[in-house]
Amino acid sequence: MTKHNVKRLLVNYKTLEEFNNFKEIGAQELSMKEELEENIIENDSESPFYGIYYGDRLVARMCLYKIDQKFDRYFDPPQDYLELWKLEVLEPYRNKGFGESLVDHAKSFNLPVKTNARQRSDRFWEKMGFEAVEYNPERDRGENPYVWYPAGVQAQEQPDSSDTANLSPE
């Protein structure tokens, strides 16, 4: 599969305009317009947005957030990890390796990666080497998490909900 050039997208009004194109023809639940507008207002220079251009058109994109290890409830040993949000490839550009290039870029940071399988994308994430985690209602709150483990990292043991239900405060 051809590797595509993944670029960190600038937090500016040109990117906002490109995201508007996604909103018009992409999947509504994957819209990132609001996230970008918040980053413009906050003047966040460390953009969490990455994309691939075909010519001068943005055809694939994702959000990649670094999560501090103190919030890690997925990986052992607990550590910083990446949360990959709203990966989307525009319809005419699907099945050409753009999504795979974005995922490979996320993996290149050599940190564990968590995502949520949206729009029946489970098979895509499995093909990319991600595994479904055992659903924990307290932790996952209706999400459908998939994770990628780099070498030396495994799933965190989850407390048995029946164990915690029987604990009483001291």
Sequence and secondary structure as in RCSB ss.txt:
>XXXX:A:sequence
MTKHNVKRLLVNYKTLEEFNNFKEIGAQELSMKEELEENIIENDSESPFYGIYYGDRLVARMCLYKIDQKFDRYF
DPPQDYLELWKLEVLEPYRNKGFGESLVDHAKSFNLPVKTNARQRSDRFWEKMGFEAVEYNPERDRGENPYVWYP
AGVQAQEQPDSSDTANLSPE
>XXXX:A:secstr
     EEE  SSHHHHHHHHHHHHHS GGG  HHHHHHHHHHT SS  EEEEEETTEEEEEEEEEEE GGG  SE
ES   EEEEEEEEE GGGTTSSHHHHHHHHHHTT S EEEE  TT HHHHHHTT EE    HHHHTT  EEEE  
TT EE     HHHHHT    
